[in-house]
Amino acid sequence: MTKKLTCIICPIGCNIELEYTNDTITNIKGNSCKRGEQYAISECTNPVRTITTSVFVDAGNVLPVKTDKPVPKEMIFDCMKVINAKTVSLPIEIGSVIIEDIKGTGANLVSTKNMR
């Protein structure tokens, strides 16, 4: 079986093609660097994403937040349920941990903005 990806690691955007059988990658081509190969393998075996969203502030506005490292793609909706239930109080400093270890992923949700 063949899968085609566009690498997002750097601005080159290599078109990578993977060949695999029974969840085993047998050939990778099209990447310009080793990072592209690692991205393609990860994307096919254990895809992860950084969550970027916002949480409600008790003052009525919203605070932009993101995870400090990627979480497994299949856990995004479970993580968002926890995030959507969270409300924070001001003041908040950039980098403040809003939620620790979301759903056991090892990723913390952190503020991406100072708010007073």
Buried (B, 14 or more C-beta within 10 A) or exposed (E): EEEEBEBEBEEEEBEBBBEBEEEEBEEBEBBBEEEBBBBBBEBBEEEBEEBEBBBBBEEEEBBEBBBBEBBBEEBBEBBBEEBEEBEBEEEBEEEBEBBEEBBEBEBBBBBEBEBE
